[in-house]
């Protein structure tokens, strides 16, 4: 194994807490949903059995209504805010009260296809659980059946402080929020993290959900925030296709019909999210009906979703090429030409390897080889020169956030490493 491959495997092993990994030893000391799914792709490069276990432990947190929560709390230490008592969710293990981007079905398909005989039993056991989770998304986060999936908390999108939520967040009243103490700003430079004002509003939205007894349908319809997210929409659309292929491969064809209806609806959703003046897809605030006013990198996940529309695709690719030409280390999470761009603040500008992986895979599959190779080469250069950081400054490639980050190591092993040429 090359040195960096070795180092990446060491990071995964060091962040392994026995069947599940933490995203980062100190900043995120529990199990996170899409981090675990991506971690499994990394483990699969050297320990396929361990990769399956990561997904299986993630589903230990699944709720009776199908939701797989964004955090599973794995110990009751006071080293993370907001912990279980803030969420007030019943159940064991304790969890947060909303979900995160559903990449797991795509990962399960990949694990199964690596070794069908070793994976058949485990894939078959996960199939109904994945299906229940996807159904939960379609029914409670798209109750009108428009083909777009709403985030009801910025954390549900996996992109905490993206400018996509600014207008909706401005309407959340932070007055009266219960006093609390953050831990994150003691681990990482606060200039790279969401602001205090953001946090007050994050906590208020949680308090609303808790008061509504985590009635997810009601939260989507009446809660403080509901923004249709191209990230959730495209990742679920892709995962639905993978789930359908997996069901077929396992001979569970009866399940495929339900999934086919979801896949059809995603094409309508994509049309709704397209903003011609931005030449991209954009988040849509379901309360105000207004779209976001800038380009976040999740728009480029349309390729990953397999939702092709020739006219839109050409414009979208031109937007991506424009953004890449202004960012030496792409793909920036937000358009560098926009006044809200902030090169080192989390989801308002930095480049994230996990997003590059998803965007890059989509471009590869769509045959857009030049742009795909650029995205992969940038990811490789970033990790080679700065290390396994959580995210990176797109202007100079310096590392930001926490180091020795689980999904950065996993993306290296599964995709960015030259060993995967
Ligand atoms: C942050 C990210 C989210 C990720 C989590 C753990 O909250 O925004 O996407 O899952 O950290 O790494």
Boltz pocket constraint, residues with backbone or C-beta under 6 A from the ligand:
constraints:
  - pocket:
      binder: B
      contacts: [[A, 23], [A, 28], [A, 32], [A, 33], [A, 34], [A, 35], [A, 155], [A, 157], [A, 158], [A, 159], [A, 160]]
      max_distance: 6.0
